[in-house]
């Protein structure tokens, strides 16, 4: 799902410069859907574990779980609502234009919290926090596309920690490819290593961006516990609709 949403991120960024900030008046369906999102997120934030206490491991786990929930709600919303409600092309453009600052705000807020946590801990290690918290912290880093230097810093830590079983090796693989993909600035894009990043080229047709030494891809994927690329592509194809 994250790779499909990377394509939506590009669309949202492109439409952020749209000069029609009041397009919601033209498309009331979009206005209603955004109000639904805003209300739902406000209700979710009532369960934000406050006050902050980064030295309390249980608080950290609750905070990461909360951030994962709002992250996934937002991404599912932006992926599903235009399809569910049968948006026209113009409605989609308006929706992405108006949703883009919401997307940026949520991701930036989650990134800031993770940054603060990583001043106290080198990582949300499995031995201290468990596998679920490790995965949640990785998810926030994976979606910090607007802060590539932070992603690179996290990647360096995961590269050291995954051989120690302190993070899932798949976390390293996905983040390596995410950094290589450089979705927020494609001029800095480099070949990915594990084939996790790509975009929909058509109905039921997901294609990866450039992969280094593709003849060795499945060997590299197996080394970090990922299934063969052909199986992964079939899964991603189903998300292109």
N, C-alpha and C positions, 0 to 999 in steps of 0.2 A: 504493500500500500504506500509506503513512503516514497518509492520511486515515482509512482503515478502522481502523487501529490507534489513532487518536485516540479513536474510539468505545470501543475496548477500554480505553483509559486512563481514560475516565470511569467505565466499569464497575469497573475495578480500584480507583479512588479511592473509589467509593461502597461497595464491599465491604470496603475497608480498615478500616471501622468495625464490621465483623461481629464479633459477640461469640463466635465459635466458632473460636478459634485452634487447637483440637485436632480440627477437622473431618476432618483427614487420617486419623484413626483410624477414622472412619466410612466413608471412601471410600479404600480402599487403592490403587485405581488412580491416584488423584491423588498419593498419597505416592510411589508408584513412579515416576511421570512427573517429579515434582520432583527426586527423587534422580538421575534420568537427566540432568536439566538441570544440577544442581549438579556432577555428576561431569564432564560435558562442558565446563562453564565452567572448572573447575579445570584440566583438561588444556590448554585454550586459554591460560590465564594462564601456563603454563610458557613460552610463546613471547612474553610481554610484553617488549618491548625495554627492558631496564634495564641499567645505571643511566640515569637521565634526563640528557639533555644538550640542552636547548632551543636552544643556539646552533649545533648541528650540524644542517644542513638535511637530511642523510640520515637522521639519527635521528628528526627530526620527521616525515618521510615514513613511516618504519617504524612510528612510534607511531600516526599517524593511520590507517594501514592496519589495524593491530591493533584500534584502537577501533571502526572500521567493522565488522570481522569479528564482534566480540562483540556489537555493537549489532544487527546483522542476524540473528545466531544467536538472540538473545533474542527479537526481534520475530517471527521466523518460528516459533519454538517456541510462543509464546503464542497466535499466530493459528491454527496448524495442529494442535497437540496435542488440544484439545477436540474438533475435528472428526474427526481421524484415529482417536481412541480412543472416539468415540461417547459423549461425556459427557452425562449427564442434566442437567437444569436445576440441580439441587442440587450435582452434581459441578462444574459450571461455576462456581457461586457460591463453592464451597470453593476451587477452583483459583485464581480471581482473588484471593480473600482471602489465600491463602498466597503467591501469586506477587507481589503488590503490593510488598512490601518489597524483593524481589529486583530488580524493575523500577526502583524508586526508587534503589536503591543503585548499579546499573550506570549509569543515566543521570546521576546526580549525580557519580559518579567521572569519567565522560567529560567532563562539563561543567567540572569543576574543572581537568582537564588542559588543555582548550581555553582556559579563562580564563588559565591560567598562560602558555600560548603567546602569547596576545594581549597580554601585557605586554611581550613581546620583539618581536613583529611586529604591525603594524596589522591584517594579515590574512594568510592563507596564499595569497599572491598567485600567480597563474598564472605570471608571469614568473620567479619565484624557485623555486617548488615544483612547478609543472606542474598540468594540469587535474585529474588524479586526486586529488591532495592537496587542491586547492580544493574539490572535490565532497565529500570525506570530512570536511573541517572544517565545511562547510555542514550536512552530515547531523547532526553532533553538535549544532550550534546549533539546527537544526530540532527536535531532540528534547529541548531544554532547557526544556520547558514549565513546569517548576517554578521557573524563574528568568526571569520575563518581562522584567525590567529588563536582564538580560544579552542576551536575544534582541533587545530594542530597540536596544541599543548596537551589536550586530553588524549589525542591519538598516541603521542609519545609515552604517556603514562600507561595506556592500555597495552602498548607493545611490550612494555616491561612486565606488566602484571599478568597477562593471559597465560604465559608459560608457567606461572606460579599458581594457576587456577584461582586467582583472585578476581578475575572477570571472565565472562564467557568469551571464548575465542571468536565467536561470531560477532561480538561487539566490535572487536578490533577490525575484522574484515569489512563490516558494513561502514564503519567510520572511515577506514582507509579509502574506500571507494567514494564516500561522500565528500571527503576533502579533495580527492582527485577530480571529482565531477565539478566542483566549484560552481554550484547552481546560481549563486548570487553574483558571480562575475565569470562568465564563461571564457573570457580572454585568458584566464589563468588555468584553464582545464588541462589535465594531464590524463594519460591512459589509466583506467582503473585496473585493479588486480584480480578482483573476485567476481566481477560481472553482476553486481547487485544494482547498479544504477542505470537507468534508461528512461525511455518515454514511449508513449503510444504513437505509433505511426499510422494507425488506421484501426478499424473495428477488429478487435481480437488480435491485434498485432503489436506487441510490445517489443522494442528493440533496444539493446544495450548501447551505451556510448562506447567509445573506443576502449579496447581491452589489450593490455600488454601481453605479449606471447600467448595468444589465444589457444595454441596447441597444448599449453600446460595448464589451462584454466581449471579443468576438473580435478587435477592433482592438487592445485592450490586450494580449491574449495573443500576438498576432502580433508585437507590438513587442519582446517578450522571448523570442521563439522557441518559443512554446508552440503546439500544434496547436489547431484549432477546438474549442470547448467540447463540441460534440456528439460528436466523436470521443473526447475525454477521458472524457465521461460513460459512453460504451459500454464503455470499458476498466474504469472503476471499477465499473460494474454487475456485471461478471463476478466481482468480489471479494465480492459480497454473497450469501453462501450460509449 
